[in-house]
Amino acid sequence: MHFERASEMAPGLTLYLKRRADFDEALAANRPDFLSGTLREIIRRVLVSRPRVLEVPEPLWFRYWPHTMILLIALRLASGSRRREISVVTYAIENSTPDRLPRRLATLPPALWRTISRILARGHLRHVDRIAFGTSGARQALITTAGLGALQDDHLQTRIIEALPTRCACTSPSEERTDSVVFVTSLEQRKGLDTLLEAWPAVVAARPTAMLHIAGSGPLEGATATASATYPSIVFHGLVGRETVHSLYRHARVSVLPSRPSGRWREQVGLPIVEGISHGTSIVTTAETGLARWLTQHGQHVLTELTPRALATAIIEALAVPAPRYALPLADGRILADGWLIGRAPGVFTPPKDGVAVL
């Protein structure tokens, strides 16, 4: 998805440390501006290129806090008093607050973790000039963590630009949709796949023509393959390319993402939600996503409690009626945010050629 969006975003280098399981080699081959490297190599490249805009991971992405701070401190030392010539920006969608402790720190007193979180977040914010929030939940999470005063610094500009998609060009209003549900993401418990598999027999009992299409990879691949072999109504596709992903959404009635909290992790937005909206499906999800308020306001199915029975009921209801109709932005929310972050009005900017994004 990021490769697809990149062609509409500000040209520049995207530097990354790791590859996800769904990294698309074919798309990467056509993007020489996406480069991998060690932290040392990334810092060297940033210092040499001296970009006008440097995008870094968001303040609440604590896993990469050391990497980000080393980069920003190196930038400050190298630039001296001219640091403000380089605008440091970030895109924020993390909506987990300090009351959720990372699993590896589960024995830490909650009050101590809240203090540590505030120090880390405020330390990060001192170096940032602009923050674009993808959801209102992300803004509230940062306020809860760092305090409202941290966002009211004179040098810091913030804006909420909802992480909503446009209608996908591959989708036609006359497209025939089968009685199917899609689950396209990593196959793990925190994404609610185990609950979905448990709920599915009740869905088929109420709606015999229903089909569940699962695509992805992860720890629950074995359980998914077993379920697919047991129930003819479950089709397991494994890890698939973008063309197949688009096809699955284009022909489905419902996109499901029943996420649950796991340690400090909480569903930020949920790419299956965004792609489902983009392709005109109904959405069944939980209140963990930062888009929960928007989805509820627009007639989608948002569960406040995740149980097999509640999930099955929501899926049955979503299959029984057409997907809600509503207006979407003319440009993808992430692309609009990119325009604002680099200093152009969303939707009407002319991208510069000297931006660098660090993911």
GIBELQUI-V574000 format. One record per residue. N is the residue number from 1. RES is the residue in three letters. PSI is psi in whole degrees, 0 to 359 (NA if undefined). NEAR is the number of other C-alpha atoms within 12 Angstrom. D_LAST is the distance of its C-alpha to the last C-alpha in whole Angstrom. Layout:
n=N res=RES psi=PSI near=NEAR d_last=D_LAST
n=N res=RES psi=PSI near=NEAR d_last=D_LAST
This chain:
n=1 res=MET psi=320 near=26 d_last=14
n=2 res=HIS psi=323 near=24 d_last=11
n=3 res=PHE psi=318 near=23 d_last=12
n=4 res=GLU psi=320 near=20 d_last=15
n=5 res=ARG psi=331 near=23 d_last=14
n=6 res=ALA psi=328 near=28 d_last=13
n=7 res=SER psi=342 near=19 d_last=16
n=8 res=GLU psi=1 near=24 d_last=17
n=9 res=MET psi=173 near=36 d_last=14
n=10 res=ALA psi=127 near=36 d_last=15
n=11 res=PRO psi=146 near=28 d_last=15
n=12 res=GLY psi=181 near=32 d_last=13
n=13 res=LEU psi=137 near=32 d_last=10
n=14 res=THR psi=117 near=33 d_last=7
n=15 res=LEU psi=131 near=32 d_last=6
n=16 res=TYR psi=155 near=30 d_last=5
n=17 res=LEU psi=323 near=21 d_last=8
n=18 res=LYS psi=163 near=17 d_last=9
n=19 res=ARG psi=138 near=16 d_last=11
n=20 res=ARG psi=169 near=16 d_last=12
n=21 res=ALA psi=332 near=17 d_last=16
n=22 res=ASP psi=16 near=26 d_last=16
n=23 res=PHE psi=124 near=21 d_last=14
n=24 res=ASP psi=106 near=22 d_last=16
n=25 res=GLU psi=324 near=17 d_last=17
n=26 res=ALA psi=316 near=15 d_last=20
n=27 res=LEU psi=322 near=22 d_last=17
n=28 res=ALA psi=328 near=21 d_last=15
n=29 res=ALA psi=335 near=13 d_last=18
n=30 res=ASN psi=8 near=15 d_last=18
n=31 res=ARG psi=76 near=23 d_last=15
n=32 res=PRO psi=350 near=18 d_last=16
n=33 res=ASP psi=2 near=25 d_last=13
n=34 res=PHE psi=115 near=31 d_last=10
n=35 res=LEU psi=137 near=26 d_last=11
n=36 res=SER psi=161 near=23 d_last=10
n=37 res=GLY psi=173 near=20 d_last=12
n=38 res=THR psi=168 near=16 d_last=12
n=39 res=LEU psi=320 near=26 d_last=11
n=40 res=ARG psi=318 near=19 d_last=15
n=41 res=GLU psi=322 near=18 d_last=14
n=42 res=ILE psi=315 near=33 d_last=11
n=43 res=ILE psi=315 near=33 d_last=13
n=44 res=ARG psi=316 near=20 d_last=16
n=45 res=ARG psi=321 near=27 d_last=14
n=46 res=VAL psi=315 near=36 d_last=13
n=47 res=LEU psi=323 near=25 d_last=16
n=48 res=VAL psi=319 near=15 d_last=18
n=49 res=SER psi=336 near=20 d_last=17
n=50 res=ARG psi=68 near=28 d_last=17
n=51 res=PRO psi=156 near=32 d_last=15
n=52 res=ARG psi=326 near=30 d_last=17
n=53 res=VAL psi=132 near=39 d_last=14
n=54 res=LEU psi=115 near=45 d_last=11
n=55 res=GLU psi=129 near=41 d_last=8
n=56 res=VAL psi=164 near=43 d_last=6
n=57 res=PRO psi=154 near=35 d_last=6
n=58 res=GLU psi=161 near=41 d_last=10
n=59 res=PRO psi=327 near=48 d_last=13
n=60 res=LEU psi=6 near=44 d_last=14
n=61 res=TRP psi=73 near=35 d_last=11
n=62 res=PHE psi=334 near=31 d_last=13
n=63 res=ARG psi=326 near=19 d_last=12
n=64 res=TYR psi=12 near=24 d_last=10
n=65 res=TRP psi=313 near=25 d_last=12
n=66 res=PRO psi=317 near=21 d_last=14
n=67 res=HIS psi=313 near=28 d_last=11
n=68 res=THR psi=315 near=39 d_last=10
n=69 res=MET psi=322 near=31 d_last=14
n=70 res=ILE psi=316 near=22 d_last=14
n=71 res=LEU psi=313 near=32 d_last=12
n=72 res=LEU psi=322 near=38 d_last=14
n=73 res=ILE psi=319 near=24 d_last=17
n=74 res=ALA psi=321 near=25 d_last=17
n=75 res=LEU psi=317 near=32 d_last=16
n=76 res=ARG psi=316 near=26 d_last=19
n=77 res=LEU psi=322 near=14 d_last=22
n=78 res=ALA psi=328 near=19 d_last=21
n=79 res=SER psi=336 near=19 d_last=22
n=80 res=GLY psi=227 near=14 d_last=24
n=81 res=SER psi=348 near=11 d_last=26
n=82 res=ARG psi=9 near=14 d_last=24
n=83 res=ARG psi=323 near=25 d_last=21
n=84 res=ARG psi=351 near=23 d_last=21
n=85 res=GLU psi=338 near=17 d_last=21
n=86 res=ILE psi=119 near=32 d_last=17
n=87 res=SER psi=122 near=33 d_last=16
n=88 res=VAL psi=122 near=44 d_last=13
n=89 res=VAL psi=166 near=45 d_last=12
n=90 res=THR psi=151 near=41 d_last=10
n=91 res=TYR psi=123 near=43 d_last=10
n=92 res=ALA psi=125 near=43 d_last=12
n=93 res=ILE psi=1 near=40 d_last=13
n=94 res=GLU psi=126 near=39 d_last=14
n=95 res=ASN psi=19 near=39 d_last=18
n=96 res=SER psi=138 near=37 d_last=19
n=97 res=THR psi=168 near=38 d_last=22
n=98 res=PRO psi=353 near=38 d_last=23
n=99 res=ASP psi=352 near=27 d_last=26
n=100 res=ARG psi=113 near=27 d_last=24
n=101 res=LEU psi=142 near=27 d_last=24
n=102 res=PRO psi=148 near=26 d_last=21
n=103 res=ARG psi=321 near=13 d_last=23
n=104 res=ARG psi=348 near=13 d_last=23
n=105 res=LEU psi=25 near=17 d_last=25
n=106 res=ALA psi=335 near=17 d_last=27
n=107 res=THR psi=356 near=14 d_last=30
n=108 res=LEU psi=137 near=18 d_last=29
n=109 res=PRO psi=132 near=16 d_last=31
n=110 res=PRO psi=321 near=19 d_last=29
n=111 res=ALA psi=324 near=16 d_last=30
n=112 res=LEU psi=319 near=17 d_last=29
n=113 res=TRP psi=322 near=26 d_last=25
n=114 res=ARG psi=321 near=26 d_last=25
n=115 res=THR psi=315 near=21 d_last=26
n=116 res=ILE psi=316 near=23 d_last=23
n=117 res=SER psi=318 near=35 d_last=21
n=118 res=ARG psi=318 near=30 d_last=22
n=119 res=ILE psi=315 near=23 d_last=22
n=120 res=LEU psi=314 near=30 d_last=18
n=121 res=ALA psi=315 near=39 d_last=18
n=122 res=ARG psi=323 near=32 d_last=20
n=123 res=GLY psi=321 near=25 d_last=19
n=124 res=HIS psi=314 near=39 d_last=15
n=125 res=LEU psi=334 near=42 d_last=17
n=126 res=ARG psi=340 near=29 d_last=19
n=127 res=HIS psi=354 near=36 d_last=17
n=128 res=VAL psi=141 near=41 d_last=15
n=129 res=ASP psi=326 near=34 d_last=17
n=130 res=ARG psi=141 near=39 d_last=16
n=131 res=ILE psi=125 near=42 d_last=15
n=132 res=ALA psi=120 near=44 d_last=15
n=133 res=PHE psi=129 near=43 d_last=16
n=134 res=GLY psi=341 near=40 d_last=16
n=135 res=THR psi=157 near=36 d_last=19
n=136 res=SER psi=331 near=29 d_last=22
n=137 res=GLY psi=325 near=33 d_last=21
n=138 res=ALA psi=319 near=40 d_last=18
n=139 res=ARG psi=317 near=36 d_last=20
n=140 res=GLN psi=324 near=26 d_last=22
n=141 res=ALA psi=320 near=35 d_last=20
n=142 res=LEU psi=323 near=39 d_last=19
n=143 res=ILE psi=316 near=30 d_last=23
n=144 res=THR psi=322 near=27 d_last=24
n=145 res=THR psi=308 near=36 d_last=22
n=146 res=ALA psi=343 near=30 d_last=22
n=147 res=GLY psi=145 near=24 d_last=25
n=148 res=LEU psi=325 near=19 d_last=26
n=149 res=GLY psi=329 near=17 d_last=27
n=150 res=ALA psi=335 near=30 d_last=23
n=151 res=LEU psi=358 near=32 d_last=22
n=152 res=GLN psi=14 near=19 d_last=25
n=153 res=ASP psi=140 near=18 d_last=25
n=154 res=ASP psi=328 near=14 d_last=26
n=155 res=HIS psi=348 near=19 d_last=23
n=156 res=LEU psi=126 near=26 d_last=21
n=157 res=GLN psi=138 near=26 d_last=21
n=158 res=THR psi=154 near=32 d_last=20
n=159 res=ARG psi=143 near=30 d_last=20
n=160 res=ILE psi=121 near=28 d_last=20
n=161 res=ILE psi=100 near=35 d_last=19
n=162 res=GLU psi=138 near=35 d_last=20
n=163 res=ALA psi=59 near=41 d_last=17
n=164 res=LEU psi=147 near=38 d_last=20
n=165 res=PRO psi=174 near=34 d_last=20
n=166 res=THR psi=172 near=28 d_last=23
n=167 res=ARG psi=132 near=27 d_last=26
n=168 res=CYS psi=136 near=29 d_last=25
n=169 res=ALA psi=341 near=15 d_last=27
n=170 res=CYS psi=353 near=23 d_last=28
n=171 res=THR psi=129 near=25 d_last=30
n=172 res=SER psi=141 near=17 d_last=33
n=173 res=PRO psi=333 near=17 d_last=35
n=174 res=SER psi=6 near=10 d_last=38
n=175 res=GLU psi=132 near=17 d_last=36
n=176 res=GLU psi=126 near=17 d_last=38
n=177 res=ARG psi=132 near=28 d_last=36
n=178 res=THR psi=169 near=23 d_last=37
n=179 res=ASP psi=62 near=33 d_last=38
n=180 res=SER psi=157 near=37 d_last=34
n=181 res=VAL psi=138 near=44 d_last=32
n=182 res=VAL psi=141 near=48 d_last=28
n=183 res=PHE psi=103 near=50 d_last=26
n=184 res=VAL psi=96 near=45 d_last=22
n=185 res=THR psi=189 near=40 d_last=20
n=186 res=SER psi=144 near=31 d_last=20
n=187 res=LEU psi=90 near=34 d_last=23
n=188 res=GLU psi=165 near=31 d_last=23
n=189 res=GLN psi=323 near=24 d_last=25
n=190 res=ARG psi=340 near=29 d_last=23
n=191 res=LYS psi=359 near=38 d_last=23
n=192 res=GLY psi=16 near=36 d_last=26
n=193 res=LEU psi=321 near=42 d_last=27
n=194 res=ASP psi=320 near=30 d_last=30
n=195 res=THR psi=322 near=32 d_last=32
n=196 res=LEU psi=315 near=45 d_last=31
n=197 res=LEU psi=325 near=41 d_last=33
n=198 res=GLU psi=327 near=24 d_last=36
n=199 res=ALA psi=337 near=29 d_last=36
n=200 res=TRP psi=318 near=40 d_last=37
n=201 res=PRO psi=324 near=31 d_last=40
n=202 res=ALA psi=327 near=24 d_last=41
n=203 res=VAL psi=312 near=34 d_last=39
n=204 res=VAL psi=325 near=27 d_last=41
n=205 res=ALA psi=323 near=17 d_last=45
n=206 res=ALA psi=333 near=19 d_last=44
n=207 res=ARG psi=85 near=24 d_last=43
n=208 res=PRO psi=337 near=19 d_last=44
n=209 res=THR psi=357 near=20 d_last=42
n=210 res=ALA psi=142 near=33 d_last=39
n=211 res=MET psi=141 near=35 d_last=36
n=212 res=LEU psi=119 near=43 d_last=33
n=213 res=HIS psi=121 near=42 d_last=30
n=214 res=ILE psi=129 near=43 d_last=28
n=215 res=ALA psi=138 near=39 d_last=25
n=216 res=GLY psi=185 near=35 d_last=22
n=217 res=SER psi=162 near=27 d_last=22
n=218 res=GLY psi=186 near=25 d_last=22
n=219 res=PRO psi=334 near=18 d_last=25
n=220 res=LEU psi=21 near=28 d_last=27
n=221 res=GLU psi=318 near=26 d_last=28
n=222 res=GLY psi=313 near=19 d_last=31
n=223 res=ALA psi=324 near=25 d_last=32
n=224 res=THR psi=316 near=36 d_last=31
n=225 res=ALA psi=320 near=26 d_last=33
n=226 res=THR psi=315 near=16 d_last=36
n=227 res=ALA psi=321 near=27 d_last=36
n=228 res=SER psi=323 near=25 d_last=36
n=229 res=ALA psi=334 near=14 d_last=39
n=230 res=THR psi=319 near=16 d_last=40
n=231 res=TYR psi=117 near=23 d_last=40
n=232 res=PRO psi=340 near=20 d_last=40
n=233 res=SER psi=359 near=28 d_last=39
n=234 res=ILE psi=123 near=32 d_last=35
n=235 res=VAL psi=120 near=28 d_last=33
n=236 res=PHE psi=118 near=33 d_last=31
n=237 res=HIS psi=345 near=25 d_last=29
n=238 res=GLY psi=200 near=27 d_last=26
n=239 res=LEU psi=123 near=25 d_last=23
n=240 res=VAL psi=165 near=24 d_last=23
n=241 res=GLY psi=175 near=22 d_last=22
n=242 res=ARG psi=325 near=25 d_last=21
n=243 res=GLU psi=318 near=17 d_last=24
n=244 res=THR psi=322 near=21 d_last=26
n=245 res=VAL psi=312 near=32 d_last=23
n=246 res=HIS psi=318 near=27 d_last=25
n=247 res=SER psi=318 near=27 d_last=28
n=248 res=LEU psi=314 near=40 d_last=28
n=249 res=TYR psi=322 near=44 d_last=27
n=250 res=ARG psi=330 near=36 d_last=29
n=251 res=HIS psi=1 near=32 d_last=32
n=252 res=ALA psi=158 near=39 d_last=32
n=253 res=ARG psi=329 near=39 d_last=33
n=254 res=VAL psi=136 near=46 d_last=31
n=255 res=SER psi=130 near=47 d_last=27
n=256 res=VAL psi=135 near=51 d_last=27
n=257 res=LEU psi=84 near=49 d_last=24
n=258 res=PRO psi=62 near=48 d_last=26
n=259 res=SER psi=151 near=43 d_last=24
n=260 res=ARG psi=157 near=31 d_last=25
n=261 res=PRO psi=151 near=29 d_last=23
n=262 res=SER psi=104 near=21 d_last=23
n=263 res=GLY psi=231 near=20 d_last=23
n=264 res=ARG psi=342 near=29 d_last=20
n=265 res=TRP psi=139 near=27 d_last=18
n=266 res=ARG psi=142 near=35 d_last=19
n=267 res=GLU psi=123 near=34 d_last=18
n=268 res=GLN psi=299 near=39 d_last=16
n=269 res=VAL psi=303 near=39 d_last=17
n=270 res=GLY psi=98 near=41 d_last=17
n=271 res=LEU psi=323 near=33 d_last=17
n=272 res=PRO psi=330 near=42 d_last=20
n=273 res=ILE psi=311 near=43 d_last=22
n=274 res=VAL psi=315 near=42 d_last=20
n=275 res=GLU psi=327 near=41 d_last=21
n=276 res=GLY psi=315 near=43 d_last=24
n=277 res=ILE psi=315 near=42 d_last=25
n=278 res=SER psi=327 near=36 d_last=24
n=279 res=HIS psi=6 near=39 d_last=26
n=280 res=GLY psi=23 near=41 d_last=29
n=281 res=THR psi=163 near=46 d_last=29
n=282 res=SER psi=155 near=47 d_last=31
n=283 res=ILE psi=133 near=50 d_last=28
n=284 res=VAL psi=118 near=47 d_last=29
n=285 res=THR psi=190 near=48 d_last=27
n=286 res=THR psi=173 near=38 d_last=27
n=287 res=ALA psi=4 near=31 d_last=26
n=288 res=GLU psi=327 near=37 d_last=23
n=289 res=THR psi=146 near=42 d_last=21
n=290 res=GLY psi=347 near=38 d_last=20
n=291 res=LEU psi=10 near=38 d_last=22
n=292 res=ALA psi=317 near=37 d_last=25
n=293 res=ARG psi=315 near=24 d_last=27
n=294 res=TRP psi=317 near=28 d_last=27
n=295 res=LEU psi=318 near=33 d_last=27
n=296 res=THR psi=316 near=22 d_last=31
n=297 res=GLN psi=336 near=14 d_last=32
n=298 res=HIS psi=26 near=20 d_last=31
n=299 res=GLY psi=16 near=23 d_last=33
n=300 res=GLN psi=173 near=37 d_last=31
n=301 res=HIS psi=107 near=40 d_last=32
n=302 res=VAL psi=115 near=35 d_last=30
n=303 res=LEU psi=132 near=32 d_last=31
n=304 res=THR psi=344 near=21 d_last=32
n=305 res=GLU psi=127 near=21 d_last=33
n=306 res=LEU psi=109 near=31 d_last=32
n=307 res=THR psi=157 near=25 d_last=35
n=308 res=PRO psi=321 near=24 d_last=36
n=309 res=ARG psi=314 near=21 d_last=39
n=310 res=ALA psi=321 near=27 d_last=37
n=311 res=LEU psi=316 near=37 d_last=34
n=312 res=ALA psi=317 near=34 d_last=37
n=313 res=THR psi=317 near=28 d_last=38
n=314 res=ALA psi=319 near=38 d_last=35
n=315 res=ILE psi=317 near=46 d_last=35
n=316 res=ILE psi=315 near=36 d_last=38
n=317 res=GLU psi=320 near=24 d_last=39
n=318 res=ALA psi=325 near=33 d_last=36
n=319 res=LEU psi=336 near=38 d_last=37
n=320 res=ALA psi=342 near=21 d_last=41
n=321 res=VAL psi=157 near=20 d_last=40
n=322 res=PRO psi=154 near=21 d_last=38
n=323 res=ALA psi=145 near=29 d_last=34
n=324 res=PRO psi=147 near=26 d_last=34
n=325 res=ARG psi=133 near=20 d_last=34
n=326 res=TYR psi=161 near=20 d_last=32
n=327 res=ALA psi=142 near=15 d_last=30
n=328 res=LEU psi=159 near=23 d_last=27
n=329 res=PRO psi=159 near=22 d_last=25
n=330 res=LEU psi=343 near=19 d_last=25
n=331 res=ALA psi=147 near=27 d_last=22
n=332 res=ASP psi=137 near=33 d_last=19
n=333 res=GLY psi=325 near=35 d_last=18
n=334 res=ARG psi=325 near=40 d_last=14
n=335 res=ILE psi=320 near=39 d_last=15
n=336 res=LEU psi=318 near=38 d_last=18
n=337 res=ALA psi=320 near=42 d_last=15
n=338 res=ASP psi=318 near=47 d_last=13
n=339 res=GLY psi=318 near=34 d_last=17
n=340 res=TRP psi=321 near=34 d_last=18
n=341 res=LEU psi=324 near=43 d_last=15
n=342 res=ILE psi=2 near=40 d_last=16
n=343 res=GLY psi=24 near=30 d_last=19
n=344 res=ARG psi=152 near=20 d_last=21
n=345 res=ALA psi=135 near=18 d_last=23
n=346 res=PRO psi=130 near=28 d_last=21
n=347 res=GLY psi=345 near=24 d_last=23
n=348 res=VAL psi=17 near=17 d_last=25
n=349 res=PHE psi=158 near=20 d_last=22
n=350 res=THR psi=111 near=19 d_last=22
n=351 res=PRO psi=135 near=29 d_last=19
n=352 res=PRO psi=173 near=21 d_last=19
n=353 res=LYS psi=14 near=17 d_last=18
n=354 res=ASP psi=30 near=23 d_last=16
n=355 res=GLY psi=152 near=33 d_last=13
n=356 res=VAL psi=128 near=42 d_last=10
n=357 res=ALA psi=132 near=37 d_last=6
n=358 res=VAL psi=116 near=37 d_last=4
n=359 res=LEU psi=NA near=30 d_last=0
